[in-house]
């Protein structure tokens, strides 16, 4: 016999965990659709040249799983499994631009595959949730404010504890760095260094900048003062121009200040408050295709979990596949990693291993048709119900109900059938009420209401 085992780096959930995961998926889907996004589903694999066109070169190539057939001697193909959802989305928009209505608001909730070394929080396969808004030639900055509002709604409904959506603007940082002595051709690399500040700390960032760019203490002080700015939008924006060195007030910097101000004000109009939304000028995002607004979201009480949602604006990501300018803005949630870490931290309780809240117990096998009839009645009314056909003794049936997490149990024997009633037991408290069968659906709906 073959020993049953799974591949390392692939996450399998037990039923109760999967129910919790699915609930999170539906929360994400709900808030994506509340913002007007439409669903998109792209194939699991793409042409290799399409996937590898994205920035990253050899590092991306090493992450990609190729696709080949075992038949015919393992024939090679030019296909590869997608490693994110951004590239397939960009390819799709470029390919179907003439058929889409712009701005195109799309979301995807699909698996992706990466050649990661198996370790905690890193998976070879995981579910990713993306939302992007893509414009034709132009895209309003107001859209950049809608993204954190969507994030805010998702994580508040998940009820995972205090979180912070941190926003900045790469134009602002690019303009600032150009005024501190870092060569223009090195600014993207310097931004990648700064983006690591949450992982390695400010002292290590200062040391790396000093060694790489031979900056003076005065220049390093300016940079570190800049990246330490974080807090409510109005307070941070007031400090920006005062903090900037005189020769850094270039057009890129000023454009970044204007964009950040516009987006922050729109975010406030959408109901975001400093409780969950702040400006943090250390947020840079390592990928250079981000050209303006950038976001990172973290849990206040669990910083070790790292970013739970990130993204930003790109001026022309689909330019890899079309000459048509298609700017966009979006975010991504690695939901498999996030939900796993949240469950491990006790922030997402795993409560039940059933999708049906009602168990119909069976006291008399000769009356099985009566139990099946009431289960059918409940299901037609939209109430999930399972019949305990395999459990012979009523005590075993209630143990089964406890293990799976049913909320209610229906009990009926000869007396109840004669009277046209059912006993409804609330399993969490043990309380029982007698309900006429004609009022059963109405009563159960009331008892199961949130």
Buried (B, 14 or more C-beta within 10 A) or exposed (E): EEEEEEEEBEBEBEBBBBBBBEBBBEBBBEBBBEBEBEEBEBEBBBEBEBBBBBEBEEEBEEBBBEBEEEEEEEEEEEBBBBBBBBBBBBBBBBBEBEEBEBBBBBBBBBBBBBBBEEEEBEBBBBBBBBBBBBBBEEBBBBBBBBBBBBBBBBBEBBEBBEBBBBBBBBBBBBBBBBBBBBEEEEBBBBBBBBBBBBEEEBEEBBEBBBEEBEBEEEBBEBBBEBBEBBEBBEEBBEBBEEBBBEEBBBEBBBBBBBBBBBBBBBBBEBEBEBEBBBBBBBBBBBBBBBBBBBBBBBBEEBEEBBBBBBBBBBBBBBBBBBEBBBBBBBBBBBBBBBBBBBBEBEBBEBEBBBEBBBBBBBBEEEBEEBBBEBBEBBBEEEBBBBBBBEBEEBEEBBEBBEEBBBBBBBBBBEEBBEEEBBBBBEBEEEEEEEBEBEEBBEBBEEBEEE
